[in-house]
Amino acid sequence: MSTSHPSQNRSRWVKLSAETWGDICREYAAGATARALAEKYGTSITSVYRHVVRAGMTKASASDGVARALALEMEEEAAREAEATAAYVQRIALMSNSALTLHLERACLNLLAEMLSKQRIADARALVVVMEALSRRALMESAQAGAAAAQDSGDVRAAKEAEALDRFRVAMHIAHHMLHDPENAPGIFVDLIAEWRRRELGEGDEAALAQARKDAAFARRYFGFPGRDWPKGLSGLGIGD
């Protein structure tokens, strides 16, 4: 069986323009094979290799380009995250103690709710430990602030600090029961709501409890307790949907 000499095939090869060779190089860098490109454009495999090497558009070069682009994108993303973190830290640093306490309270409750919704019990327990540590630290800072306020006759400031710390302790209390005794969490929630309405709104016991029951009914749906029956902690409160 005879084979044709390469020189005999040159007559069927097409002379290609610089623009066409540019297309060939780009297709090769994108993944096309030299053989497929040679057949598609009517040239030799050797010519394809020679042009892509000369243009610096081999597959290895293309891979390096992608890697460099990805590295640059990661660096830019890291810079954006660092800038956002710095702005957040600066904003936290400018907060008063009471505002910071309230901010931490809300952040902890949001994280705890997310963990519980995803059944991440171990993470939720760890967060409760952190919240307890924050509460102890808040109490210590409150005592120090109280001593300074006594010297400055800053009774108003001390009252605000105490209110903020009380809110944080209440949030931690609810979160603790949500995690360790979830069936009784809504019942505790009702008591806390009623107490707040009596203290802040001046409502009587009946009015405060009635409104608290409505709020707790919403909380039951929010926490997603199954069925239509209330958990044991609310069995005597007569709360319905």
Buried (B, 14 or more C-beta within 10 A) or exposed (E): EEEEEEEEEEEEBEEBEEEBBBBBBBBBBEEBEBEBBBEEBEBBBEBBBEBBEEBEBBEEBBEEEEEEEEEEEEEEEEEEEEEEEEEEEEEEEEEEBBEBBBBBBEEBBEBBBEBBEEEBEEBBEEBBEEBBEBBEEBEEBBEEBBEEBEEEEBEEBBEBBBEBBEBBBBBBBBBBBBBEEBEBBBBBBBBBBBBBBBEEEEBEEEBBBEBBBEBBBEBBEEBEBEEEEBBEBBEEBEBEE
